[in-house]
Amino acid sequence: MTQIGQTGPETAARKPAYEQLCRDNLVSLILVGEGDTAVDEHGLRSISRFANARFDYHELIIIASDRVPDWDNRLRQIGQEIEHLRVLSVDRQSDYEDMVIHAMHHAIGDYILCMAPDAASEAELDQLLDHIAGGEFDVVKAVFDPAQIRRRDRVTASVMAGIMRLVTGQQIESFQARAFVLTRTAMSRLEQMGDILKFFRILDLSAHLSQKRVFVSRPPRRRFLAGFSDKARLSAELVSLSSERLVRSFALVCLCLSLLSILATLGAIITRLVLQDVAPGWASLAVLFSALFAANFGVLSAICLGLLQLLRQGRRRRETDLVSEISGGDLYHVSAALNVEGSDESK
């Protein structure tokens, strides 16, 4: 498999649309670091070589949260060697999806390419760019080929996706890889969708954006149930995001049951009036219980509607993490590389 930064025959000949994108557009390349100095440095140098070989205008962004002590100092040193580098650090431990959103908010490119270290090969990144350059798609995502996934994992993923769709109404993408590219227009539309922005990589948003999937040749490094705590937390956040839908659905069910109980009450009364051979006390008992059920379900429906109103009025915005940027002229110790005009030292 060709790694990022290596050249091969499949990447030598690029499509005309891809070449036009490389010449005329500013591309933001985001590397979501792991906080490990060696891993992030290797990924950063690889993506830098990849970008320098293709783009006339680009910026590199690396972001990390749970960093080792010497990470910041090492990235400052790397910034003296790699051009167009912006370094972002999150003040508290954040998951991958949160860091992606933080970095995307700082990106200024016409196209945004985001990945984790070694998430995709050079040829696969070229495929992402080729598809996005055609103008047909807003988002192009890298996913693992289901043919290389174990059957047990495929079945488990299908069951969990079905449960999440039933509960939240959202379809989850199967076996997402940590690489994607999107346009600036798609980014603006996602921002207007509110909290769903955090989950756009793991959700199928075909109803809102035109998207394309590119298969990653290698199988996932981790099994499907690995990192179960992270998956469980994301699932809980998705359910929380759909809390209004859940409360509204429960209110509708209670309202329907209340109406059915009222109909049962009316049916018992009509039966008692029309038929003379009804068992003694049956009509009274049926009316009592059906009226009681109607009242209870009606009260539950009203409580759910009141709770729905409270959710809409009292929904608080998520706390904003402090993202610090280590970039600009302070990374460069060579006067020729400064992004400001220095004084003439020959005077």
Secondary structure, 3 states (H helix, E strand, C coil): CCCCCCCCHHHHCCCHHHHHHHHHCEEEEEEECCCCHHHHHHHHHHHHHHHHCCCCEEEEEEEECCCCCCHHHHHHHHHCCCCCEEEEEECCCCCHHHHHHHHHHHCCCCEEEEECCCCCCHHHHHHHHHHHHCCCCCEEEEEECHHHCCHHHHHHHHHHHHHHHHHHCCCECCCEEEEEEEEHHHHHHHHHCHHHHHHCCCECCCCCCCEEEEEECCCCCCCCCCCHHHHHHHHHHHHHHCHHHHHHHHHHHHHHHHHHHHHHHHHHHHHHHHCCCCCCCHHHHHHHHHHHHHHHHHHHHHHHHHHHHHHHHHCCCCCCCCEEEEECHHHCCCHHHCCCCCCCCCC
